[in-house]
């Protein structure tokens, strides 16, 4: 559902906006993002709200699929992404 939410969120955004969010998450990831603890919360400058680590990586995955589809971000959400694409197209 995080991937679906990211697809919906990115739909009205420009490629530049999507890129800024994807890169901001990538930079945050250099300091470490805990994907196994849903109580760990993170904030971004380019996106309001608080996010779990898994939520952020899902957003990043979708962002990179939109701006650089061949790029490997080191975290595989391909099955979740494909499921989200099917739901998004409906």
C-alpha positions, 0 to 999 in steps of 0.5 A: 500500500505504501507503493500505491500511495507513492504512485498516487502522490507522485501523479500530479508532481513534476519529475523535478519534484519526484527527484527531490523527494527520491534524492532526499530519502537517499541522502537520509539513507546514508545515515541509516533508515531502520525498516524493521522498526515501525516506531522509528519516524523520519521527516523530510524537507520536501514532503510533509509528515512523519514516515516509518523507514519502510514507508520512506523506502517505498516512496524512494523505490517508486520515485526512482522507478519514475525518474531512473527506472534502471537504477538499483536502490539496493532495496527490492520492492519489485513485487510490491511495486507491480501489485501497486501498478495494477491497482493504480491503473484501475 
